[in-house]
């Protein structure tokens, strides 16, 4: 890595890259296998945006132990070593909203478990995105209704526990319900956490881990006729769970890399606020009075979307709000990005803003206040030249903010 002489922009991009490599799906799964005795034969189910890289790690670590496999991931996220393995059935479906392929994937998942031998051992590899990529709605809930419900949830600003409570109430597999189809067969799940607190029941809407009972949050009247199910779901004692990648590991990798390169480092832990715009403003306030060096935060914010929102995501929203407060300051630069390379419904990972962002965006004909109001931060940041595009990263452990103060 470049030393202290690297430009701040190049430094933050390199730190982001090094952080992602430390929590890459292939690396974390291979590391888990390396700490275990020789694996017994297993049947593998990999689901999520990092399913392909996690599965490749298992194939590299235990090539002869795999008996059969099912992989479900987002369109465009499959990697060649996995889909060319004749033991693997690979499916793609939609994110962030489920589509017909998501329902087909749900049927394929249940069929895979049904057809597996009664003495089978299962290895589940679960990462973020699972909630929309695979689904089996309860009778009486159509795909159109499921999409409308999830669209509202994504823009509601509700915490992930409440969102998953609603999702599970219309699902035959979420909230631990899929575990009933294991029929007591021994199962290990390796989890890549994309939720605050690394709560196992919230990762992928807890296919194998039921959440504690809680009341449904208040929903719009148009959803009142949906057949929501509630009730206690049995905990599956046969399931062993391990979190193999988290936002904390990502932050630690970034701070270690910055320190190794000779920079003063300030690890701040989780983001201070959940609202993306308010959080961006607060980070800018902290940064303007902070000690020089690299500053690191992680976690996930929310954006309550207006009607007919524009293009963008929570990291772009946060970055643009920060750019307003950093305007004119030549000594501060801030990167806010999703670890999976996809910020909200956009194809960009986030943005890298500095004291000149606001002027560049205005010169391109955009107004920051208006873009934030319309949740159209991508328009402004494209005009200012500050969008960050990576493509699929092979991991998914929430978001990262790295800032540099000269």
C-alpha positions as CSV (number, residue, x, y, z in Angstrom):
1,X,0.0,0.0,0.0
2,X,1.1,3.5,-0.7
3,X,2.6,5.4,2.3
4,X,1.8,8.8,3.8
5,X,2.6,10.6,0.5
6,X,-0.4,9.1,-1.3
7,X,-3.1,11.6,-2.2
8,X,-6.1,11.5,0.3
9,X,-8.4,10.3,-2.4
10,X,-6.1,7.5,-3.4
11,X,-5.5,6.6,0.2
12,X,-9.3,6.3,1.0
13,X,-9.9,4.2,-2.1
14,X,-7.0,1.8,-1.2
15,X,-8.2,1.5,2.4
16,X,-11.7,0.7,1.2
17,X,-10.2,-2.0,-1.1
18,X,-8.1,-3.5,1.6
19,X,-11.0,-3.6,4.0
20,X,-13.2,-5.4,1.5
21,X,-10.5,-8.0,0.8
22,X,-10.4,-8.9,4.5
23,X,-14.1,-9.8,4.6
24,X,-14.3,-11.3,1.2
25,X,-16.6,-14.4,1.1
26,X,-14.0,-16.8,-0.2
27,X,-11.4,-15.7,2.4
28,X,-13.7,-15.9,5.4
29,X,-15.1,-19.3,4.6
30,X,-11.7,-20.7,3.9
31,X,-10.5,-19.3,7.2
32,X,-13.4,-21.0,9.0
33,X,-12.6,-24.4,7.4
34,X,-8.9,-24.0,8.3
35,X,-9.8,-23.9,12.0
36,X,-11.8,-27.1,11.8
37,X,-10.9,-30.8,11.6
38,X,-11.3,-32.6,8.2
39,X,-14.9,-31.9,7.1
40,X,-17.5,-34.7,6.9
41,X,-19.5,-34.9,3.6
42,X,-22.0,-32.1,3.4
43,X,-24.8,-30.7,1.2
44,X,-24.4,-27.0,0.7
45,X,-27.0,-24.2,0.4
46,X,-25.5,-20.7,-0.3
47,X,-27.9,-17.7,-0.5
48,X,-27.2,-14.0,-0.7
49,X,-25.3,-11.4,-2.6
50,X,-22.0,-13.0,-1.4
51,X,-23.2,-16.6,-2.0
52,X,-21.0,-17.2,-4.9
53,X,-17.7,-16.1,-3.2
54,X,-18.7,-17.9,0.0
55,X,-19.4,-21.1,-2.0
56,X,-16.1,-20.9,-3.8
57,X,-14.3,-20.7,-0.5
58,X,-16.0,-23.9,0.7
59,X,-15.2,-25.6,-2.6
60,X,-11.5,-24.7,-2.3
61,X,-11.3,-25.6,1.4
62,X,-13.2,-29.0,1.1
63,X,-13.4,-29.9,-2.6
64,X,-14.1,-33.6,-1.9
65,X,-16.6,-33.2,0.9
66,X,-19.3,-31.5,-1.2
67,X,-22.1,-33.9,-2.1
68,X,-24.5,-31.5,-3.8
69,X,-25.2,-27.8,-3.7
70,X,-27.8,-25.1,-4.3
71,X,-26.7,-21.5,-4.8
72,X,-29.1,-18.5,-5.0
73,X,-27.7,-15.1,-5.6
74,X,-28.5,-11.7,-7.2
75,X,-28.5,-11.3,-11.0
76,X,-24.9,-10.8,-12.2
77,X,-23.2,-12.1,-9.0
78,X,-22.4,-15.6,-10.1
79,X,-18.7,-16.5,-10.5
80,X,-17.4,-19.1,-12.9
81,X,-15.7,-21.6,-10.5
82,X,-19.0,-22.2,-8.8
83,X,-21.5,-22.4,-11.6
84,X,-19.2,-24.7,-13.6
85,X,-19.1,-27.3,-10.8
86,X,-21.5,-30.1,-11.9
87,X,-22.6,-30.7,-8.3
88,X,-24.0,-27.2,-8.0
89,X,-27.4,-25.9,-9.1
90,X,-27.1,-22.1,-9.4
91,X,-30.1,-19.7,-9.6
92,X,-30.3,-16.0,-9.8
93,X,-33.1,-13.7,-8.6
94,X,-33.9,-10.1,-7.7
95,X,-32.7,-7.6,-5.1
96,X,-33.9,-5.4,-3.4
97,X,-37.4,-6.5,-4.4
98,X,-38.4,-10.1,-4.9
99,X,-39.5,-11.3,-8.3
100,X,-40.9,-14.5,-9.9
101,X,-37.4,-16.0,-9.8
102,X,-37.3,-15.4,-6.0
103,X,-40.4,-17.5,-5.6
104,X,-39.0,-20.2,-7.9
105,X,-35.8,-20.1,-5.8
106,X,-37.9,-20.6,-2.7
107,X,-39.5,-23.7,-4.2
108,X,-36.1,-25.0,-5.3
109,X,-34.7,-24.5,-1.8
110,X,-37.5,-26.5,-0.2
111,X,-37.2,-29.2,-2.8
112,X,-33.5,-29.4,-2.3
113,X,-34.0,-30.1,1.4
114,X,-36.8,-32.6,0.8
115,X,-34.7,-34.6,-1.7
116,X,-31.5,-34.6,0.4
117,X,-30.7,-38.0,2.1
118,X,-32.2,-38.5,5.6
119,X,-28.6,-38.8,6.9
120,X,-27.4,-35.6,5.2
121,X,-25.4,-32.9,6.8
122,X,-26.1,-29.4,5.6
123,X,-23.8,-26.4,5.3
124,X,-25.7,-23.1,4.9
125,X,-23.8,-20.0,3.7
126,X,-25.9,-16.9,4.3
127,X,-25.2,-13.3,3.4
128,X,-27.2,-10.1,2.9
129,X,-29.8,-10.0,0.2
130,X,-31.2,-13.3,1.2
131,X,-34.5,-11.8,2.2
132,X,-35.5,-10.8,-1.3
133,X,-33.6,-13.5,-3.3
134,X,-35.6,-16.4,-1.9
135,X,-39.2,-16.5,-0.7
136,X,-42.2,-18.7,-0.2
137,X,-45.1,-16.4,0.7
138,X,-48.0,-17.7,2.8
139,X,-51.2,-18.6,0.8
140,X,-53.2,-15.5,-0.1
141,X,-50.2,-13.3,-0.7
142,X,-49.4,-12.6,-4.3
143,X,-46.1,-11.6,-5.8
144,X,-47.4,-8.1,-6.5
145,X,-48.5,-7.7,-2.9
146,X,-45.2,-9.0,-1.6
147,X,-43.3,-6.5,-3.8
148,X,-45.5,-3.6,-2.6
149,X,-45.0,-4.6,1.0
150,X,-41.3,-4.8,0.6
151,X,-41.1,-1.5,-1.3
152,X,-42.9,0.2,1.6
153,X,-40.6,-1.5,4.1
154,X,-37.4,-0.4,2.3
155,X,-38.5,3.3,2.4
156,X,-40.1,3.2,5.9
157,X,-37.0,3.9,8.0
158,X,-38.0,1.1,10.3
159,X,-35.1,-0.8,12.1
160,X,-34.2,-4.2,10.6
161,X,-35.8,-6.1,13.4
162,X,-39.2,-4.6,12.7
163,X,-38.8,-5.1,8.9
164,X,-37.9,-8.8,9.4
165,X,-40.9,-9.2,11.7
166,X,-43.2,-8.1,8.9
167,X,-41.4,-10.2,6.3
168,X,-41.6,-13.3,8.4
169,X,-45.3,-12.8,9.0
170,X,-46.0,-13.4,5.3
171,X,-43.4,-16.1,4.7
172,X,-43.4,-19.9,5.0
173,X,-39.6,-20.0,5.4
174,X,-38.4,-16.8,7.2
175,X,-38.3,-16.3,10.9
176,X,-36.9,-19.8,11.5
177,X,-39.7,-21.6,9.7
178,X,-37.3,-23.2,7.2
179,X,-35.7,-25.2,10.0
180,X,-38.7,-27.5,10.2
181,X,-37.7,-28.8,6.8
182,X,-34.3,-30.0,8.1
183,X,-36.1,-32.8,10.0
184,X,-33.4,-32.8,12.7
185,X,-30.5,-33.3,10.3
186,X,-27.3,-31.7,11.6
187,X,-26.7,-28.2,10.1
188,X,-24.0,-25.6,10.2
189,X,-24.7,-22.1,9.0
190,X,-21.9,-19.6,8.3
191,X,-23.2,-16.1,8.4
192,X,-21.9,-12.9,6.9
193,X,-23.5,-10.2,9.0
194,X,-25.1,-7.2,7.4
195,X,-27.2,-6.2,10.4
196,X,-26.5,-4.0,13.5
197,X,-25.3,-6.0,16.5
198,X,-24.7,-9.2,14.3
199,X,-28.1,-10.6,15.5
200,X,-28.3,-14.1,14.0
201,X,-32.1,-14.0,13.7
202,X,-31.9,-10.8,11.6
203,X,-29.4,-12.0,9.0
204,X,-31.3,-13.1,5.9
205,X,-34.5,-12.8,7.9
206,X,-33.4,-15.7,10.0
207,X,-34.3,-18.7,7.8
208,X,-33.1,-21.2,10.5
209,X,-33.2,-18.9,13.6
210,X,-36.6,-17.7,14.9
211,X,-36.6,-14.2,16.4
212,X,-38.3,-13.5,19.8
213,X,-42.0,-12.8,19.5
214,X,-42.8,-9.1,18.9
215,X,-45.8,-7.2,17.7
216,X,-46.0,-6.1,14.1
217,X,-45.2,-2.4,13.6
218,X,-47.9,0.0,12.4
219,X,-48.5,-0.6,8.7
220,X,-50.4,1.4,6.1
221,X,-54.1,0.5,5.8
222,X,-53.6,-0.9,2.3
223,X,-51.8,-3.9,3.8
224,X,-54.5,-4.7,6.5
225,X,-56.1,-7.5,4.5
226,X,-52.9,-9.5,4.1
227,X,-53.0,-12.8,6.1
228,X,-50.2,-12.1,8.5
229,X,-49.2,-15.1,10.6
230,X,-47.8,-14.9,14.1
231,X,-46.9,-17.4,16.8
232,X,-44.0,-19.1,18.4
233,X,-41.6,-20.9,16.0
234,X,-39.5,-23.8,17.5
235,X,-35.8,-23.2,17.8
236,X,-33.8,-25.8,15.8
237,X,-31.3,-27.3,18.2
238,X,-29.6,-29.1,15.3
239,X,-28.4,-25.8,13.8
240,X,-24.9,-24.5,14.7
241,X,-24.3,-20.9,13.8
242,X,-21.1,-19.0,13.2
243,X,-20.6,-15.4,12.1
244,X,-17.6,-15.4,9.8
245,X,-17.6,-11.8,8.7
246,X,-18.9,-8.6,10.2
247,X,-18.7,-4.8,10.0
248,X,-16.4,-4.8,13.0
249,X,-13.9,-7.0,11.1
250,X,-14.1,-4.6,8.1
251,X,-13.4,-1.5,10.3
252,X,-10.5,-3.3,12.0
253,X,-8.9,-4.2,8.7
254,X,-9.2,-0.6,7.5
255,X,-7.7,0.9,10.7
256,X,-4.9,-1.7,10.7
257,X,-4.0,-0.9,7.0
258,X,-4.0,2.8,7.7
259,X,-1.8,2.4,10.7
260,X,0.6,0.2,8.8
261,X,0.9,2.9,6.2
262,X,2.0,5.4,8.8
263,X,-1.1,7.4,9.3
264,X,-2.6,8.5,12.6
265,X,-5.8,6.5,13.0
266,X,-9.1,7.2,14.8
267,X,-11.5,4.3,15.0
268,X,-14.9,5.7,16.0
269,X,-16.9,2.4,16.0
270,X,-20.5,2.5,14.8
271,X,-22.1,5.5,13.0
272,X,-23.5,8.0,15.5
273,X,-27.0,8.4,14.0
274,X,-29.3,6.2,12.0
275,X,-30.8,8.9,9.7
276,X,-28.5,9.2,6.7
277,X,-28.7,13.0,6.2
278,X,-28.4,13.8,9.9
279,X,-25.5,11.3,10.2
280,X,-23.7,12.9,7.3
281,X,-24.0,16.3,8.9
282,X,-22.8,15.0,12.2
283,X,-19.7,13.3,10.7
284,X,-18.8,16.5,8.9
285,X,-19.1,18.4,12.1
286,X,-16.9,15.9,13.9
287,X,-14.4,15.9,11.1
288,X,-13.9,19.6,10.8
289,X,-12.8,19.8,14.5
290,X,-11.1,16.4,14.6
291,X,-7.4,15.6,15.0
292,X,-5.5,14.9,11.7
293,X,-5.4,11.4,10.3
294,X,-7.7,8.7,9.1
295,X,-11.2,8.4,10.7
296,X,-13.3,5.2,10.4
297,X,-16.9,4.5,11.2
298,X,-19.2,1.6,10.2
299,X,-22.8,0.5,10.3
300,X,-25.9,1.3,8.4
301,X,-28.2,4.3,8.1
302,X,-31.7,4.7,6.8
303,X,-33.5,7.1,4.4
304,X,-37.2,7.6,4.7
305,X,-38.1,7.9,1.0
306,X,-40.5,10.5,-0.4
307,X,-43.1,9.6,-3.0
308,X,-41.4,9.0,-6.4
309,X,-37.8,9.1,-5.1
310,X,-34.9,9.7,-7.4
311,X,-31.7,7.7,-7.9
312,X,-29.3,7.1,-5.0
313,X,-28.8,5.2,-1.8
314,X,-28.2,5.8,1.9
315,X,-24.4,6.2,1.5
316,X,-24.8,8.7,-1.3
317,X,-27.4,10.5,0.8
318,X,-25.1,10.6,3.7
319,X,-22.1,11.8,1.6
320,X,-24.0,14.6,0.0
321,X,-25.3,15.8,3.4
322,X,-21.7,15.7,4.6
323,X,-20.5,17.6,1.5
324,X,-22.8,20.5,2.3
325,X,-21.0,20.9,5.7
326,X,-17.5,20.3,4.3
327,X,-17.9,22.8,1.5
328,X,-14.9,25.1,1.1
329,X,-12.7,23.1,3.5
330,X,-9.6,21.8,1.6
331,X,-8.4,19.6,4.4
332,X,-11.3,17.1,4.7
333,X,-12.4,14.2,2.4
334,X,-15.0,11.5,3.1
335,X,-15.8,8.2,1.6
336,X,-19.2,6.5,2.3
337,X,-19.8,3.2,0.7
338,X,-21.7,-0.1,0.9
339,X,-19.5,-3.1,1.4
340,X,-21.4,-5.1,-1.2
341,X,-20.8,-2.5,-4.0
342,X,-24.5,-1.6,-4.2
343,X,-25.9,1.4,-2.4
344,X,-29.7,1.0,-2.0
345,X,-31.3,0.4,-5.4
346,X,-28.4,2.0,-7.3
347,X,-25.5,0.3,-9.1
348,X,-23.0,2.6,-7.3
349,X,-21.3,1.7,-4.1
350,X,-21.5,5.2,-2.6
351,X,-19.5,8.4,-3.0
352,X,-16.2,10.1,-2.2
353,X,-16.7,13.8,-1.4
354,X,-14.5,16.7,-0.4
355,X,-14.6,20.5,0.1
356,X,-15.1,21.1,-3.6
357,X,-18.0,18.7,-4.1
358,X,-20.7,21.3,-3.7
359,X,-19.2,23.7,-6.2
360,X,-18.7,21.0,-8.8
361,X,-22.3,19.8,-8.5
362,X,-23.6,23.4,-8.7
363,X,-21.6,24.0,-11.8
364,X,-23.2,20.9,-13.3
365,X,-26.6,22.4,-12.7
366,X,-27.7,20.6,-9.5
367,X,-29.0,21.8,-6.2
368,X,-27.9,19.8,-3.1
369,X,-30.9,20.7,-1.0
370,X,-33.3,19.7,-3.7
371,X,-31.5,16.4,-4.5
372,X,-31.6,15.4,-0.8
373,X,-35.3,16.3,-0.5
374,X,-36.1,14.1,-3.5
375,X,-33.7,11.3,-2.4
376,X,-31.9,11.9,-5.7
377,X,-28.4,12.3,-4.4
378,X,-27.0,10.3,-7.3
379,X,-27.9,13.1,-9.7
380,X,-25.8,15.7,-7.8
381,X,-22.9,13.3,-7.2
382,X,-22.7,12.2,-10.8
383,X,-22.6,15.9,-11.7
384,X,-19.8,16.6,-9.2
385,X,-17.9,13.5,-10.3
386,X,-17.9,11.9,-6.9
387,X,-19.8,8.6,-7.4
388,X,-18.0,5.4,-6.5
389,X,-18.6,2.3,-8.6
390,X,-17.1,-1.1,-7.8
391,X,-19.5,-3.7,-9.1
392,X,-20.1,-6.8,-6.9
393,X,-17.5,-7.0,-4.2
394,X,-18.0,-10.6,-2.9
395,X,-18.9,-9.5,0.6
396,X,-21.8,-7.8,2.4
397,X,-21.2,-6.4,6.0
398,X,-23.1,-3.2,6.0
399,X,-21.5,0.2,5.2
400,X,-18.2,1.9,5.7
401,X,-17.2,5.5,6.2
402,X,-13.6,6.5,5.9
403,X,-12.5,10.1,6.2
404,X,-9.2,11.9,6.1
405,X,-8.3,15.1,7.9
406,X,-5.1,16.8,6.8
